[in-house]
Amino acid sequence: MRIFSCETHINHALDMFVAEQKTFPMLEKLLNEEKLSTNCTYCNERAIYIVASEE
């Protein structure tokens, strides 16, 4: 599971991940080139973070 999030929705993204996966996620900031083409899962703002399973 991967969730892309803007600054506004990061807490919601973390909560949703833990609720669905029953484990703590890895939280990383996106690289500048990734930010340009990636929108938040919950709105149309540019994503800043990715919340994902450890892989």
Biopython code that builds the backbone (N, CA, C, O; Angstrom):
import numpy as np
from Bio.PDB.StructureBuilder import StructureBuilder

atoms = [
    (1, "MET", "N", (0.851, -1.175, 0.000)),
    (1, "MET", "CA", (0.000, 0.000, 0.000)),
    (1, "MET", "C", (0.892, 1.231, 0.000)),
    (1, "MET", "O", (1.853, 1.326, 0.763)),
    (2, "ARG", "N", (0.548, 2.177, -0.880)),
    (2, "ARG", "CA", (1.266, 3.448, -0.965)),
    (2, "ARG", "C", (0.251, 4.584, -1.013)),
    (2, "ARG", "O", (-0.701, 4.546, -1.792)),
    (3, "ILE", "N", (0.462, 5.585, -0.181)),
    (3, "ILE", "CA", (-0.400, 6.758, -0.159)),
    (3, "ILE", "C", (0.487, 7.982, -0.368)),
    (3, "ILE", "O", (1.485, 8.162, 0.330)),
    (4, "PHE", "N", (0.119, 8.815, -1.325)),
    (4, "PHE", "CA", (0.822, 10.074, -1.554)),
    (4, "PHE", "C", (0.044, 11.167, -0.832)),
    (4, "PHE", "O", (-1.185, 11.202, -0.892)),
    (5, "SER", "N", (0.757, 12.056, -0.152)),
    (5, "SER", "CA", (0.069, 13.045, 0.678)),
    (5, "SER", "C", (0.698, 14.424, 0.602)),
    (5, "SER", "O", (1.915, 14.580, 0.507)),
    (6, "CYS", "N", (-0.189, 15.428, 0.650)),
    (6, "CYS", "CA", (0.250, 16.817, 0.791)),
    (6, "CYS", "C", (0.421, 17.084, 2.292)),
    (6, "CYS", "O", (0.143, 16.215, 3.118)),
    (7, "GLU", "N", (0.874, 18.273, 2.633)),
    (7, "GLU", "CA", (1.074, 18.646, 4.038)),
    (7, "GLU", "C", (-0.238, 18.588, 4.824)),
    (7, "GLU", "O", (-0.245, 18.170, 5.982)),
    (8, "THR", "N", (-1.336, 18.999, 4.211)),
    (8, "THR", "CA", (-2.638, 19.043, 4.874)),
    (8, "THR", "C", (-3.158, 17.665, 5.252)),
    (8, "THR", "O", (-3.765, 17.510, 6.312)),
    (9, "HIS", "N", (-2.936, 16.662, 4.410)),
    (9, "HIS", "CA", (-3.538, 15.343, 4.611)),
    (9, "HIS", "C", (-2.600, 14.285, 5.187)),
    (9, "HIS", "O", (-2.964, 13.109, 5.213)),
    (10, "ILE", "N", (-1.415, 14.655, 5.646)),
    (10, "ILE", "CA", (-0.456, 13.660, 6.116)),
    (10, "ILE", "C", (-0.972, 12.886, 7.332)),
    (10, "ILE", "O", (-0.775, 11.674, 7.414)),
    (11, "ASN", "N", (-1.617, 13.556, 8.261)),
    (11, "ASN", "CA", (-2.138, 12.845, 9.433)),
    (11, "ASN", "C", (-3.227, 11.855, 9.035)),
    (11, "ASN", "O", (-3.282, 10.747, 9.568)),
    (12, "HIS", "N", (-4.075, 12.239, 8.123)),
    (12, "HIS", "CA", (-5.130, 11.350, 7.631)),
    (12, "HIS", "C", (-4.512, 10.147, 6.913)),
    (12, "HIS", "O", (-4.962, 9.016, 7.097)),
    (13, "ALA", "N", (-3.503, 10.385, 6.112)),
    (13, "ALA", "CA", (-2.842, 9.297, 5.391)),
    (13, "ALA", "C", (-2.218, 8.296, 6.359)),
    (13, "ALA", "O", (-2.336, 7.086, 6.161)),
    (14, "LEU", "N", (-1.563, 8.786, 7.394)),
    (14, "LEU", "CA", (-0.975, 7.897, 8.402)),
    (14, "LEU", "C", (-2.049, 7.100, 9.125)),
    (14, "LEU", "O", (-1.900, 5.894, 9.324)),
    (15, "ASP", "N", (-3.127, 7.762, 9.518)),
    (15, "ASP", "CA", (-4.234, 7.081, 10.199)),
    (15, "ASP", "C", (-4.848, 5.997, 9.321)),
    (15, "ASP", "O", (-5.114, 4.892, 9.794)),
    (16, "MET", "N", (-5.074, 6.305, 8.048)),
    (16, "MET", "CA", (-5.687, 5.343, 7.126)),
    (16, "MET", "C", (-4.768, 4.132, 6.914)),
    (16, "MET", "O", (-5.236, 2.995, 6.864)),
    (17, "PHE", "N", (-3.484, 4.378, 6.793)),
    (17, "PHE", "CA", (-2.536, 3.288, 6.600)),
    (17, "PHE", "C", (-2.567, 2.340, 7.795)),
    (17, "PHE", "O", (-2.685, 1.127, 7.623)),
    (18, "VAL", "N", (-2.462, 2.882, 8.991)),
    (18, "VAL", "CA", (-2.447, 2.060, 10.207)),
    (18, "VAL", "C", (-3.770, 1.310, 10.353)),
    (18, "VAL", "O", (-3.768, 0.139, 10.733)),
    (19, "ALA", "N", (-4.890, 1.954, 10.061)),
    (19, "ALA", "CA", (-6.200, 1.302, 10.173)),
    (19, "ALA", "C", (-6.336, 0.134, 9.199)),
    (19, "ALA", "O", (-6.894, -0.904, 9.556)),
    (20, "GLU", "N", (-5.839, 0.286, 7.991)),
    (20, "GLU", "CA", (-5.975, -0.762, 6.975)),
    (20, "GLU", "C", (-4.918, -1.850, 7.084)),
    (20, "GLU", "O", (-5.225, -3.028, 6.901)),
    (21, "GLN", "N", (-3.685, -1.476, 7.378)),
    (21, "GLN", "CA", (-2.570, -2.427, 7.359)),
    (21, "GLN", "C", (-2.234, -3.007, 8.736)),
    (21, "GLN", "O", (-1.527, -4.011, 8.832)),
    (22, "LYS", "N", (-2.743, -2.373, 9.802)),
    (22, "LYS", "CA", (-2.476, -2.824, 11.177)),
    (22, "LYS", "C", (-0.984, -2.853, 11.514)),
    (22, "LYS", "O", (-0.532, -3.680, 12.304)),
    (23, "THR", "N", (-0.239, -1.950, 10.911)),
    (23, "THR", "CA", (1.193, -1.818, 11.168)),
    (23, "THR", "C", (1.606, -0.376, 10.907)),
    (23, "THR", "O", (0.873, 0.385, 10.275)),
    (24, "PHE", "N", (2.774, -0.009, 11.394)),
    (24, "PHE", "CA", (3.250, 1.356, 11.186)),
    (24, "PHE", "C", (3.924, 1.479, 9.824)),
    (24, "PHE", "O", (4.654, 0.578, 9.407)),
    (25, "PRO", "N", (3.686, 2.578, 9.137)),
    (25, "PRO", "CA", (4.263, 2.777, 7.802)),
    (25, "PRO", "C", (5.639, 3.426, 7.839)),
    (25, "PRO", "O", (6.122, 3.878, 8.877)),
    (26, "MET", "N", (6.228, 3.448, 6.692)),
    (26, "MET", "CA", (7.432, 4.212, 6.446)),
    (26, "MET", "C", (6.972, 5.553, 5.874)),
    (26, "MET", "O", (6.128, 5.576, 4.979)),
    (27, "LEU", "N", (7.495, 6.638, 6.359)),
    (27, "LEU", "CA", (7.133, 7.973, 5.880)),
    (27, "LEU", "C", (8.376, 8.602, 5.278)),
    (27, "LEU", "O", (9.404, 8.730, 5.942)),
    (28, "GLU", "N", (8.273, 8.994, 4.006)),
    (28, "GLU", "CA", (9.401, 9.625, 3.334)),
    (28, "GLU", "C", (8.936, 10.861, 2.581)),
    (28, "GLU", "O", (7.805, 10.926, 2.100)),
    (29, "LYS", "N", (9.833, 11.842, 2.486)),
    (29, "LYS", "CA", (9.569, 13.005, 1.637)),
    (29, "LYS", "C", (9.882, 12.617, 0.208)),
    (29, "LYS", "O", (10.850, 11.903, -0.053)),
    (30, "LEU", "N", (9.064, 13.088, -0.716)),
    (30, "LEU", "CA", (9.314, 12.823, -2.133)),
    (30, "LEU", "C", (10.479, 13.672, -2.624)),
    (30, "LEU", "O", (10.713, 14.775, -2.131)),
    (31, "LEU", "N", (11.198, 13.144, -3.593)),
    (31, "LEU", "CA", (12.264, 13.915, -4.228)),
    (31, "LEU", "C", (11.641, 15.001, -5.089)),
    (31, "LEU", "O", (10.485, 14.875, -5.493)),
    (32, "ASN", "N", (12.372, 16.053, -5.377)),
    (32, "ASN", "CA", (11.827, 17.174, -6.148)),
    (32, "ASN", "C", (11.234, 16.751, -7.481)),
    (32, "ASN", "O", (10.174, 17.245, -7.862)),
    (33, "GLU", "N", (11.899, 15.838, -8.206)),
    (33, "GLU", "CA", (11.371, 15.419, -9.502)),
    (33, "GLU", "C", (10.094, 14.589, -9.351)),
    (33, "GLU", "O", (9.249, 14.598, -10.247)),
    (34, "GLU", "N", (9.940, 13.878, -8.241)),
    (34, "GLU", "CA", (8.714, 13.108, -7.992)),
    (34, "GLU", "C", (7.552, 14.033, -7.632)),
    (34, "GLU", "O", (6.405, 13.758, -7.983)),
    (35, "LYS", "N", (7.848, 15.122, -6.935)),
    (35, "LYS", "CA", (6.814, 16.076, -6.532)),
    (35, "LYS", "C", (6.108, 16.698, -7.735)),
    (35, "LYS", "O", (4.912, 16.984, -7.677)),
    (36, "LEU", "N", (6.834, 16.901, -8.803)),
    (36, "LEU", "CA", (6.285, 17.585, -9.977)),
    (36, "LEU", "C", (5.135, 16.822, -10.624)),
    (36, "LEU", "O", (4.226, 17.436, -11.182)),
    (37, "SER", "N", (5.161, 15.507, -10.557)),
    (37, "SER", "CA", (4.151, 14.726, -11.268)),
    (37, "SER", "C", (3.222, 13.936, -10.365)),
    (37, "SER", "O", (2.420, 13.146, -10.863)),
    (38, "THR", "N", (3.301, 14.122, -9.059)),
    (38, "THR", "CA", (2.526, 13.314, -8.130)),
    (38, "THR", "C", (1.569, 14.176, -7.320)),
    (38, "THR", "O", (1.988, 15.126, -6.659)),
    (39, "ASN", "N", (0.283, 13.845, -7.373)),
    (39, "ASN", "CA", (-0.718, 14.565, -6.583)),
    (39, "ASN", "C", (-1.071, 13.786, -5.329)),
    (39, "ASN", "O", (-0.891, 12.571, -5.261)),
    (40, "CYS", "N", (-1.570, 14.500, -4.353)),
    (40, "CYS", "CA", (-2.059, 13.912, -3.110)),
    (40, "CYS", "C", (-3.196, 12.941, -3.427)),
    (40, "CYS", "O", (-4.006, 13.191, -4.320)),
    (41, "THR", "N", (-3.246, 11.842, -2.693)),
    (41, "THR", "CA", (-4.305, 10.845, -2.863)),
    (41, "THR", "C", (-5.676, 11.437, -2.510)),
    (41, "THR", "O", (-6.694, 10.975, -3.025)),
    (42, "TYR", "N", (-5.713, 12.447, -1.645)),
    (42, "TYR", "CA", (-6.977, 12.986, -1.123)),
    (42, "TYR", "C", (-7.412, 14.321, -1.731)),
    (42, "TYR", "O", (-8.544, 14.756, -1.522)),
    (43, "CYS", "N", (-6.530, 14.967, -2.473)),
    (43, "CYS", "CA", (-6.895, 16.239, -3.108)),
    (43, "CYS", "C", (-6.009, 16.441, -4.343)),
    (43, "CYS", "O", (-5.244, 15.546, -4.701)),
    (44, "ASN", "N", (-6.100, 17.580, -4.984)),
    (44, "ASN", "CA", (-5.317, 17.841, -6.192)),
    (44, "ASN", "C", (-4.015, 18.596, -5.944)),
    (44, "ASN", "O", (-3.334, 18.992, -6.890)),
    (45, "GLU", "N", (-3.669, 18.794, -4.672)),
    (45, "GLU", "CA", (-2.401, 19.457, -4.350)),
    (45, "GLU", "C", (-1.234, 18.534, -4.674)),
    (45, "GLU", "O", (-1.402, 17.317, -4.759)),
    (46, "ARG", "N", (-0.068, 19.109, -4.851)),
    (46, "ARG", "CA", (1.136, 18.311, -5.076)),
    (46, "ARG", "C", (1.476, 17.518, -3.817)),
    (46, "ARG", "O", (1.442, 18.060, -2.712)),
    (47, "ALA", "N", (1.799, 16.255, -3.981)),
    (47, "ALA", "CA", (2.210, 15.426, -2.856)),
    (47, "ALA", "C", (3.610, 15.817, -2.399)),
    (47, "ALA", "O", (4.469, 16.158, -3.212)),
    (48, "ILE", "N", (3.823, 15.764, -1.100)),
    (48, "ILE", "CA", (5.119, 16.039, -0.508)),
    (48, "ILE", "C", (5.690, 14.769, 0.115)),
    (48, "ILE", "O", (6.904, 14.566, 0.150)),
    (49, "TYR", "N", (4.782, 13.912, 0.608)),
    (49, "TYR", "CA", (5.173, 12.704, 1.324)),
    (49, "TYR", "C", (4.619, 11.457, 0.658)),
    (49, "TYR", "O", (3.629, 11.503, -0.071)),
    (50, "ILE", "N", (5.290, 10.331, 0.932)),
    (50, "ILE", "CA", (4.754, 9.022, 0.575)),
    (50, "ILE", "C", (4.715, 8.203, 1.862)),
    (50, "ILE", "O", (5.692, 8.137, 2.608)),
    (51, "VAL", "N", (3.584, 7.595, 2.096)),
    (51, "VAL", "CA", (3.377, 6.705, 3.236)),
    (51, "VAL", "C", (3.258, 5.312, 2.628)),
    (51, "VAL", "O", (2.380, 5.065, 1.801)),
    (52, "ALA", "N", (4.140, 4.404, 3.035)),
    (52, "ALA", "CA", (4.171, 3.089, 2.390)),
    (52, "ALA", "C", (4.638, 2.006, 3.355)),
    (52, "ALA", "O", (5.179, 2.283, 4.426)),
    (53, "SER", "N", (4.410, 0.770, 2.939)),
    (53, "SER", "CA", (4.917, -0.379, 3.683)),
    (53, "SER", "C", (6.429, -0.421, 3.546)),
    (53, "SER", "O", (6.985, 0.009, 2.536)),
    (54, "GLU", "N", (7.083, -0.938, 4.565)),
    (54, "GLU", "CA", (8.533, -1.116, 4.452)),
    (54, "GLU", "C", (8.799, -2.236, 3.467)),
    (54, "GLU", "O", (8.240, -3.325, 3.595)),
    (55, "GLU", "N", (9.643, -1.978, 2.493)),
    (55, "GLU", "CA", (9.951, -2.989, 1.480)),
    (55, "GLU", "C", (11.422, -3.096, 1.247)),
    (55, "GLU", "O", (11.860, -3.901, 0.424)),
]
sb = StructureBuilder()
sb.init_structure("model")
sb.init_model(0)
sb.init_chain("A")
sb.init_seg("    ")
for serial, (resi, resn, name, xyz) in enumerate(atoms, 1):
    if name == "N":
        sb.init_residue(resn, " ", resi, " ")
    sb.init_atom(name, np.array(xyz, "f"), 0.0, 1.0, " ", f" {name:<3s}", serial, name[0])
structure = sb.get_structure()
